[in-house]
Amino acid sequence: MDKMGATAFNQIKTSGKVANDPAKARYVRCVADALIAQLPEPARSQKWEVALIADDSANAFALPGGKVGVNTGLLKVARNQDQLAAVIGHELGHVISRHAAERVSQQFATETALQIANSATGGQRQQLLGLLGAGAQAGVILPFSRKHESEADVLGQRYMAQAGFDPNAAAALWQNMIAQSGGNRVPALLSTHPDPQQRIKSLQAAAPGLMPAYQQARAAGRKPACR
């Protein structure tokens, strides 16, 4: 899975989609690093690569092998570091829970999947990117199951709090998403994540219980200042 994730990430980068905006790239990396520091081992000590993707859609992804991609369009919806942390934390939750591995194993044998990952073109490669969680970059939307989404929400919000990001921002981010969907173009995160209103209620309900972890993180000096 790590090899597949790394190969897919390299293909995304070499396709010319990496944004040339050092300031925003540093901002995204700052948020991601704070969250990664709260992951369980061995993921915490893994070398992670974070890329800012030149794409107007409000989306992000994380891949096995320590790869994170954040679209420039997400920065227009995630209005502060806490809201951005909600999305990146959620995507990291998918990786830690091995959701992509579960989906890939249901569709392909490991050897076949590796061969597809190393192929530069083809519909199967696009499908594999979708299964890994980066399908939007290949024009293939393959949503995670509701069970997977719920698990990623729980982990992502926990990582936020432990890193010193306000867990209340997770619900606020989804409210922004819904507000943006009032136009003709539905944000990518809404198209791939079911029941946004229920998700908001669940995140709002979970936030008070995470405030002690957030306050402890702040007291311990974990005070992200990403700009």
Salt bridges, closest charged atoms under 4 A:
ASP21 OD2 - LYS24 NZ 3.97
ASP33 OD1 - ARG29 NE 2.74
GLU49 OE2 - LYS13 NZ 2.39
GLU49 OE1 - LYS67 NZ 2.90
GLU102 OE1 - HIS148 NE2 3.28
GLU149 OE1 - HIS90 NE2 2.83
GLU149 OE2 - HIS94 NE2 3.65
GLU149 OE1 - HIS193 NE2 3.37
GLU149 OE1 - ARG199 NH2 3.27
GLU151 OE1 - HIS99 NE2 2.59
GLU151 OE2 - LYS147 NZ 2.80
ASP153 OD1 - HIS90 ND1 2.74
ASP153 OD2 - ARG199 NE 2.60
ASP195 OD2 - ARG146 NH1 2.98
